[in-house]
Amino acid sequence: MRLRGLRKPLCNGRLHTAPQLFGITFPLCWRCSTIAASVCAMQIILGATFAMHWGYGILGASMVLLGAFDGYKSYFTRRGTTNFNRAIFGLITGVGLFLVAISLPHFSF
């Protein structure tokens, strides 16, 4: 039985934005795939032993904003981005999400 995979990625429905391996389309686009992979990699590499400072949360939030800007530019303007840019900004956003999530206990609301 041959694996077919998905026709389009779940996150944006655009076939040309998804990685393909051996004819199988990934369930997420390049941006979302690298966000998920970088968050998992950061957890494996650094884990909870990483000594955090609240400044890392601000750095992480600015990294997430960069990724949000790239997503906005890609979906709501006529200027699209390449898959390479999607992957790079996904990596930046994933690392930023990890930094924000792990530094949240250091903020008092």
C-alpha positions as CSV (number, residue, x, y, z in Angstrom):
1,M,0.0,0.0,0.0
2,R,1.4,3.4,-1.0
3,L,1.3,6.3,1.5
4,R,-0.3,9.3,-0.1
5,G,-0.1,12.0,2.5
6,L,-2.2,15.1,2.5
7,R,-3.0,17.1,-0.6
8,K,-2.4,20.4,1.2
9,P,-0.9,21.5,4.5
10,L,-3.4,21.9,7.4
11,C,-2.2,25.3,8.4
12,N,-2.6,27.3,5.2
13,G,-3.9,25.0,2.5
14,R,-1.2,26.1,0.0
15,L,0.5,23.1,-1.5
16,H,3.6,25.0,-2.7
17,T,4.4,26.1,0.9
18,A,4.7,22.5,2.3
19,P,7.8,20.3,2.4
20,Q,7.6,17.1,0.4
21,L,9.6,14.0,1.0
22,F,9.4,11.1,-1.4
23,G,6.2,12.4,-2.8
24,I,4.5,12.8,0.6
25,T,3.3,16.2,1.6
26,F,4.0,17.3,5.2
27,P,0.9,18.2,7.2
28,L,2.3,21.6,8.0
29,C,3.9,24.3,5.9
30,W,7.6,25.2,6.1
31,R,7.0,27.9,8.7
32,C,4.9,25.8,11.0
33,S,7.1,22.7,10.6
34,T,10.2,24.6,11.6
35,I,8.4,26.3,14.5
36,A,7.4,22.9,15.9
37,A,10.9,21.4,15.2
38,S,12.8,24.3,16.8
39,V,10.6,24.3,20.0
40,C,11.2,20.6,20.3
41,A,14.9,21.0,19.7
42,M,15.2,23.8,22.2
43,Q,13.5,21.7,24.8
44,I,15.8,18.8,24.2
45,I,18.9,20.9,24.0
46,L,18.3,23.3,26.9
47,G,15.3,21.9,28.8
48,A,14.4,23.3,32.1
49,T,18.0,23.6,33.2
50,F,18.5,26.8,31.2
51,A,19.0,29.7,33.7
52,M,16.5,32.3,32.5
53,H,16.4,36.0,33.0
54,W,13.4,38.2,32.2
55,G,15.4,39.7,29.3
56,Y,15.2,36.5,27.4
57,G,11.4,36.8,27.5
58,I,11.6,40.2,25.8
59,L,14.1,38.8,23.3
60,G,11.7,35.9,22.6
61,A,8.7,38.2,22.2
62,S,10.6,40.3,19.6
63,M,11.5,37.1,17.8
64,V,7.9,36.0,17.7
65,L,6.9,39.4,16.4
66,L,9.4,39.0,13.5
67,G,7.7,35.7,12.6
68,A,4.3,37.3,12.9
69,F,5.4,40.1,10.5
70,D,6.6,37.6,8.0
71,G,3.3,35.7,8.2
72,Y,1.4,38.9,7.8
73,K,3.5,39.8,4.8
74,S,3.0,36.4,3.2
75,Y,-0.7,36.1,3.7
76,F,-2.1,39.7,3.6
77,T,0.0,41.5,1.0
78,R,0.9,40.7,-2.6
79,R,4.5,40.2,-1.6
80,G,4.9,36.6,-0.8
81,T,7.9,34.9,0.7
82,T,10.0,32.0,-0.4
83,N,10.0,28.6,1.4
84,F,13.6,29.3,2.6
85,N,12.3,32.5,4.3
86,R,9.4,30.6,5.7
87,A,11.8,28.1,7.2
88,I,14.2,30.8,8.6
89,F,11.4,32.8,10.2
90,G,9.8,29.7,11.5
91,L,13.1,28.8,13.2
92,I,13.3,32.3,14.7
93,T,9.7,32.2,15.9
94,G,10.1,28.7,17.4
95,V,13.1,29.7,19.4
96,G,11.3,32.9,20.5
97,L,8.3,30.9,21.6
98,F,10.5,28.7,23.7
99,L,12.2,31.7,25.3
100,V,8.9,33.3,26.1
101,A,7.4,30.1,27.5
102,I,10.4,29.3,29.7
103,S,10.7,32.8,31.0
104,L,7.0,33.3,32.0
105,P,7.6,32.2,35.6
106,H,10.0,35.2,36.0
107,F,7.3,37.8,35.2
108,S,4.9,38.8,38.0
109,F,1.6,40.0,36.7
